Structures are given as C-alpha cells and as structure tokens.
Amino acid sequence: MLKITPYLGIIVLIVSIGGVFYPKLGYFLLLVFASLMIIAPFRGRWFCGNLCPRGSFADFWIAPISRKAKIPPTFRSMWIRTPIFVALMGFMVFRIIQTQGVVDKVGMVFVTMCILTTSVSILFGVAFAPRAWCSFCPMGTLQRAIGGSKHPLVVDRQKCIKCGKCQKVCPMQLPVKEIQEMPDCIKCGRCVEACPKGALSF
C-alpha cells in the first residue's frame, strides 16, 4: 500500500457528488481506466490495492461501518463476474452512443456509472465486507484476465510459522499462506507487513 492510498477515497465522493453539477468530472474515470490497463499486464491487480479510489473508499470509509463478514464465494465466480462485466460495459457504451458525443452528456454517463457502482459497493461493503465489491468488480475482473499471474505473492515455507496474521489482514480474504496462484490478490502488501517472520514477498 502506498502512502497516498488512504486518501484516494475522496475522489469517489468528488466524482459521484460533484459530477452531478459538473459532469466533466466524470472523465476522471478515463484516467482510472487508462492507468489500470497500463499496469495490469505487468502487475495484475496491483492498481486495486494501491491506486484505486473505490478500493481506498472501501478500506477507509466503508470498513468502520461494515459487518466484516465472510465474502460469499459466489462473488468470486467467473459465472457471476463475466455477465456483470458485459452488462455494465454494454450499458456504458450504449449510453455513450446515445449522447452523440456531447461532452457534458458523455461525462454524465461516467458520473452515473460511478454513482451506480459506488452505491452497490457501499451496500455490499456494509452487508458483508469492505472489499466485497472488489470480488466481482468489472475492472478488477479485467485486470485479473490481463495479468492475474503477474507479480505473484511468494511464501517461504521454511520461515512461515502459520500464525495466521497474514490471513487476518487480507482485505480480499484470500488464503494468503497457501502457495498458489491468486489472480485476485490486489498486491496491497498488508500481509507482507503483518508477517512477523518475513516469510512473504512479491
């Protein structure tokens, strides 16, 4: 996690609320899309754990009021995630076509998408866990498909004492101590920081 990560959540509120009055703020989402597309082929979902405004919003704004329950395994299923990705992307493209290229109208499409997805992330974040949305987020799914195996977490079995501290701090509730491919690891580094024996690294 970067030093700036905890403060990025404010961007979600700026776009969701300010965008209603100033639609051009919606174009910030294009910067987000471009950034994750550039990073994903090399580091997988690293963007999610370090630069994603909604991820930051979940970790530092939703977490205090979340039930912090177990994220349902079905949320991670590609049978759920793929249709959600296709539906949201299809809806966005359809709405953009309808704007006929009018700058503010296109911006409002992005603002609407931000409001919609933020509302869902808050709902599931409170009902389940802060990062519940991230388990089936369309952009997270796209990054997983592009570079899910890149920049993997490595566990040194000889150093691991199976204390479970890494498991407790993982915002995605992944089986950290198991050496396996974890394409949904968001590379936030919290498990690495929590390990008392330095058994984890990227």
C-alpha positions, 0 to 999 in steps of 0.5 A: 500500500502506498502512502497516498492510498488512504486518501484516494477515497475522496475522489469517489465522493468528488466524482459521484457528488460533484459530477452531478453539477459538473459532469466533466468530472466524470472523465476522471474515470478515463484516467482510472481506466487508462492507468489500470490497463497500463499496469495490469499486464505487468502487475495484475491487480496491483492498481486495486490495492494501491491506486484505486479510489473505490478500493481506498473508499472501501478500506477507509470509509466503508470498513468502520461501518461494515459487518466484516463478514465472510465474502460469499464465494459466489462473488468470486465466480467467473459465472457471476463476474463475466455477465456483470462485466458485459452488462455494465460495459454494454450499458456504458457504451450504449449510453455513450452512443446515445449522447452523440458525443456531447461532452457534458452528456458523455461525462454524465454517463461516467458520473452515473456509472460511478454513482451506480457502482459506488452505491452497490459497493457501499451496500455490499461493503456494509452487508458483508465486507469492505472489499466485497465489491472488489470480488466481482468488480468489472475492472478488477475482473479485467485486470485479473484476465490481463495479468492475474499471474503477474507479480505473484505473492511468494511464501517461504515455507521454511520461515512461515510459522502459520500464525495466521496474521497474514490471513487476518489482514487480507482485505480480499480474504484470500488464503494468503499462506497457501502457495498458489496462484491468486489472480485476485490478490490486489498486491496491497502488501498488508500481509507482507507487513503483518508477517512477523517472520518475513516469510512473504514477498512479491 
